[in-house]
Amino acid sequence: MDQLGAIRAFVLVVQTGSFSAAAREQGTTQATVSKKVAALEELMGVKLLSRTSRELSLTEVGQDYFHRCVSILSQLDEAESNARSQMGRPTGQLRVSAPVVFGRQFISPILSEFLKENPELNVDLHLSDKHVDLITDRIDIAIRAKQLEDSTLIARHLFDNKNEIKRLIKS
C-alpha cells in the first residue's frame, strides 16, 4: 500500500467533504479513493471516518490524525519545494582537477565570473599534471587528456584541439 498516497486521499476527503469530490480532484474514481482510505484505516486498526449514505464525519481519532497529517503533508510539500528550488542553483563545494597548463590558460580566466554567477558555490581547483585518484581525493570534475580508467565514472569527450577549446570557452 502507498501509505503517503492513502494519507493524501484521506486528507482530501476531509477537506472536500466527500469521496467523490476528492476523487475528482485527484483525477481518479470514488472507489479508488474509498479503497485507499479503507486500507489506511485497516493498516492503523482504527476508524478515521464515520460514513453514512448522507454524511461523512471524522471520528475522534480521525480528527487528531487529520490535523497531524495536514501539518506533516504541509511540511513535506515545503521540503520538496525547497529541494526543487535548490536544484536550480548550485550550492556547496565543487572540487575540480585539471592539468596545470589547461587550468591556467582556460579555467582561471573564467573562474571569477563563474563564481559571481554562482555565489553559493565554492570551487576548490586542483591543478596538477600528476595522476589524481578522483575517488580518494573526492574530485567532482576532472579534465584529463587521456582515456578514463575506472569504468564506473562518467566521461565526456570535450575537444580534440586548441580551436575547439576556444570555441568551448566562448559558449
Secondary structure, 3 states (H helix, E strand, C coil): CCHHHHHHHHHHHHHHCCHHHHHHHHCCCHHHHHHHHHHHHHHHCCCCEEECCCCEEECHHHHHHHHHHHHHHHHHHHHHHHHHHHHCCCCEEEEEEECHHHHHHHHHHHHHHHHHHCCCEEEEEEECCCCCCCCCCCCCEECCCCCCCCCCCCCCCCCCCHHHHHHHHHC
